């Protein structure tokens, strides 16, 4: 779908390590701050045990998981909006992302100095938030100037737009992110084209040492307490362990490694799934023939729109969708048995596709 999830944070937090664990692109990792001068772009597969389970009894030559684009944004620094660190050019890269993963350093390492002189993930959250807020405030102030000019020449909508912009301006000046503002749908439309940085959904990932992979540490606890006030819960991963797991090609070896370190699954799987949810995405399946495949759509899409994700001809010539629920398919074991049991529904153009639906699209072009 072309949706991007950006990985952000201060320099030397483990962003690129996380990127390498989940992406098909591998980026260089160094111990030097600001050693990267460009964003890394990659694609990650979205782990989905449902597709694997379907393939266990409806065999296909190929198994294709849904994917998500990820962008590793070079480390930011306090004052990035004024050109500190590498500069603020990468704030533009963040603007092109649809959601953000904020990697927080929650580990000590004397060989890898923290850019701020000490490890404090709560302070780091506030630094990144402030840098993004400053850029949003600059944008809003520029638009206020334009709207004020329009109001003076009699633009009928300018007055209400100005009130909305001033509301957003005050919210940000109180060190609040745009995503937390209480705004009407009409007010949101006023700022929609601005792609405000702090309006993007964001999740936090605490990167810890190997020994803290299961139990966490005080840095993690401090982060949890802070984020709870915002109604958020961070994920915890051990970047070094995750990178070692990612290097193992054999699934059996991976499982042995996970058991040895006390994990049920790689932590990055949880990161990817949560990023998928953050973007308000779901998956439907097509099965049988040469491939069993998961397709990504936005929650709330209709059957013709979902068909268009497969091919534009399917949306243009859509007639109907034959729908089987994942749970019914698993319980009964085949599409034929689902049909015999009345568990195959024939849906029209107004059907809203649900997460896990198995679809057969009927069309005529």
C-alpha positions, -999 to +999 in steps of 0.1 A: +000+000+000+030+023+001+027+030+038+059+038+057+069+033+093+098+054+104+123+043+131+134+074+150+154+083+181+186+099+193+219+086+179+234+054+194+201+040+207+200+009+185+177+021+157+197+007+129+201-026+148+163-029+150+160-019+113+184-047+103+165-072+123+132-065+106+142-053+071+153-071+040+179-043+037+210-043+059+226-010+070+260-004+084+263+000+122+290+020+140+297+032+175+302+068+163+275+095+166+261+110+134+280+086+112+251+081+089+241+108+063+211+092+048+179+073+057+178+036+051+147+022+034+136-015+035+107-038+035+097-062+063+074-092+063+045-090+088+046-122+110+012-139+108+008-174+122-027-176+106-012-178+071+013-205+082-015-225+097-037-222+066-008-235+046-005-266+068-038-280+053-043-260+021-009-264+005+006-239-020+039-237-038+046-203-023+037-185+010+036-147+008+032-127+039+020-091+040+048-064+040+054-031+055+079-004+044+103+007+071+127+037+071+157+040+094+160+078+101+195+088+112+199+097+148+185+131+158+199+154+185+188+182+208+186+213+185+180+193+153+154+218+143+182+244+142+207+222+124+224+205+154+239+170+148+236+162+112+209+188+108+172+189+104+170+175+068+159+142+083+128+158+099+116+159+063+121+122+060+100+118+091+072+138+074+070+112+047+063+084+072+028+073+082+038+061+117+068+062+139+088+037+161+108+056+187+137+035+199+149+044+234+182+035+249+176+016+281+211+001+285+245+011+299+276+007+278+308+026+287+321+019+252+291+036+236+287+071+252+252+085+253+250+117+232+235+135+262+261+122+287+238+098+306+212+072+300+177+087+306+149+074+282+123+098+297+145+128+289+151+113+254+114+111+248+110+147+257+139+158+235+125+141+204+090+153+211+103+189+215+122+188+182+092+176+163+069+201+181+092+230+171+089+220+134+051+216+137+049+251+154+069+266+125+045+252+100+014+263+118+027+298+122+034+301+085-001+289+077-016+314+102+001+342+083-014+330+050-049+325+065-048+360+082-041+375+047-070+356+032-093+367+060-085+403+053-097+400+017-130+384+027-123+346+025-154+331+042-136+301+056-105+319+067-119+330+101-129+295+112-096+281+098-077+307+118-095+297+150-085+261+144-049+270+137-046+291+169-061+261+188-033+239+175-007+265+181-017+269+218-017+231+222+019+228+209+031+258+228+021+239+259+046+212+249+018+188+237+018+166+206-008+171+180-020+135+183-033+143+218-054+173+208-092+171+210-103+182+176-134+178+154-132+161+120-135+195+103-107+209+124-085+180+115-091+187+078-077+222+083-042+208+092-044+175+073-023+187+043+005+198+066+014+163+076+023+174+111+051+154+127+036+150+161+002+140+146+017+107+134+009+077+156+040+066+176+051+036+196+081+033+219+106+005+220+129+001+250+163-013+238+179-032+267+210-054+274+208-091+269+205-098+306+174-075+308+155-091+279+129-108+301+129-088+333+136-053+320+154-028+342+149+005+360+152+025+328+123+005+314+103+010+346+108+048+344+097+048+308+066+028+316+056+051+344+060+081+321+041+066+291+013+054+313+003+090+319-002+092+281-021+059+280+008+041+262+028+010+269+064+005+255+077-028+240+110-042+254+136-058+232+173-067+235+188-055+202+219-076+204+199-108+209+175-098+182+203-093+157+217-127+165+183-144+160+179-126+127+212-141+114+199-176+119+184-189+087+172-223+101+138-221+119+148-249+143+180-231+153+159-200+160+136-219+183+165-234+202+181-200+206+148-184+218+143-211+244+179-206+256+172-169+263+137-175+276+117-159+247+086-173+230+092-154+198+116-127+185+108-094+200+109-077+166+078-098+156+059-079+183+073-046+170+062-053+135+027-064+145+022-034+167+034-011+139+009-028+116-019-020+141-005+015+146-012+022+109-047+008+113-040-020+089-055-055+087-049-085+064-071-107+043-060-139+026-062-155-008-056-193-008-053-222-032-034-226-065+002-216-066+003-193-036-013-186-003-010-149+004-018-122+029-028-088+016-026-055+034-056-031+036-067-003+058-094-013+084-128-003+070-121-010+033-149-025+012-146-058-007-141-040-041-113-018-025-097-050-011-099-066-045-081-036-060-051-044-038-047-076-058-053-060-092-071-029-104-091-050-128-107-069-099-119-037-084-132-023-117-150-054-127-160-065-092-192-087-090-190-104-056-167-118-030-170-153-016-159-150+020-148-176+046-138-166+081-104-178+092-118-195+124-144-214+103-117-226+078-095-238+106-124-255+124-137-273+093-104-279+075-113-270+039-132-246+017-155-274+005-165-283+041-171-246+049-194-243+019-213-275+029-217-261+064-231-228+052-199-210+063-192-195+029-209-161+025-215-143-008-210-106-003-216-076-025-199-042-030-209-029+004-192-056+024-165-044+048-136-068+049-127-081+083-092-091+095-085-127+086-111-130+059-104-155+031-116-140-001-124-153-036-132-124-059-156-129-088-152-102-115-159-094-151-140-069-172 
